Amino acid sequence: MVKFFKNLSNNCLELLNDNEDFNVIIQVNKSTSNKIFKVHSAILRKRPLYFRNEFTNTNSDKTNIFKTIILNHISIEQFEIIIKYIYGKVFSLDGLDVLFIFAIMLVVYEFFLEDL
């Protein structure tokens, strides 16, 4: 049973690299760098309350199949950790700076990730 859940977690993480089947674009901009994450509303709706609220507050324009979310206050590194946790429940603090961990915890609080 443990192997099944590990494989399921890995399969979900593989979705993050799938550039063909996504319907949400999250643009993370902080400082001079930015990165676009192509993600899936079905997963985001079921995990953190923050994203569930984002989709609830969106008008239902069926002509635009993509939703774009812009996050200017989170670093790319912070968001990479959070999105991997959302998709695959993978989270490690090993080797991270204490201030970075604190910043991650603020993002966790903002996104209402209660189980982290």
ZIWONOR-V735997 format. One line per field, one symbol per residue. ss: DSSP state (A for helix, B for strand, O for the rest). phi: phi as a letter, one per 30 degrees, with the letter a starting at -180 (. if undefined). psi: psi as a letter, one per 40 degrees, with the letter a starting at -180 (. if undefined). Layout:
ss=???
phi=???
psi=???
//
This chain:
ss=OAAAAAAAAAAAAAAOOOOOOOOBBBBBBBOOBBBBBBBOAAAAAAOOAAAAAAAAOOOOOOOOOOBBBBBOOOOAAAAAAAAAAAAAOOOOOOOOOAAAAAAAAAAAAAOOOOOO
phi=.ddeddddddddddddcdccbbbbccccbbiccbbcccbbdddddccddedededddcdddddcdccccccccbdedddedddddedbhcabceicdedddddddddedddhddcc
psi=ddddddddddddddddehedgiehhhhhhhbeiiihhhahdddddeciddddddddehighedheihhhhheehiddddddddddddefhhheheiidddddddddddddefgde.
//
